[in-house]
Amino acid sequence: MSNEKTFSRRSVVKLGVQAPFAVAATSMLAACGGEEIALCADPNALSFGENSIRQANKYTEESAEPENNCLNCAFFTPEPAGPDGEVPNCGHCSIFEGLASKNGYCDSWSTKDTGQG
């Protein structure tokens, strides 16, 4: 028997989808001068479908427009605030059916209806 690893087409495609997320996370860390950005969902732990929907929506952990972020998006449900009143970094996104950063952004962003006006 051979000890060589063989790669299936599925594993190559999965790696191809995950690699851009790893590169993006690395470049964001470098751009922040080494400041760590806590990822809410590790791209390497997500399924192909989960990564695909994030990539199709151009999801990023840090919004380029601070006023348009997941925390004020209609599709985002933040985790309950702690005793100090601070909202945790991660919450649930109904577009991704998974975790997203409160500071994140994607092309499906939609303003929350505040019920005023």
Residue, then its C-alpha position, 0 to 999 in steps of 0.5 A: m500500500s502507498n502512503e501517498k495522499t490523493f486529493s479528490r475533486r471535492s477537496v480541491v474545490k473546497l480548498g479553492v473556496q477556503a483559500p481566499f478567506a484565509v488570504a483575506a483574513t491574513s491581509m486584514l490583520a496585516a492592514c491593521g498593523g497586527e491588530e487581531i480581528a476575531l473571526c466569528a466563523d472559521p472559514n476552514a470549519l464551514s461547509f462548502g455551501e456555507n463558504s459559497i454563500r458568504q463569498a457570493n455575498k462578499y461578506t467581510e468581518e469589518s465593514a468599509e462603511p462603519e454606519n453599514n454593518c451587521l449590527n444595524c442590518a435587518f438580517f442580523t440578530p446580535e447575541p444578548a448584551g452582557p452585564d456590562g451592556e456590551v454587545p458580543n462581537c458575534g451574532h446570527c445572520s439569517i442570510f448565512e444561517g450562521l455566525a457573523s461579526k457585528n462589525g461585518y458587512c455583505d452585499s445583502w445588507s439591509t437597514k433595520d426597520t426601527g418602527q419610527g416614522 
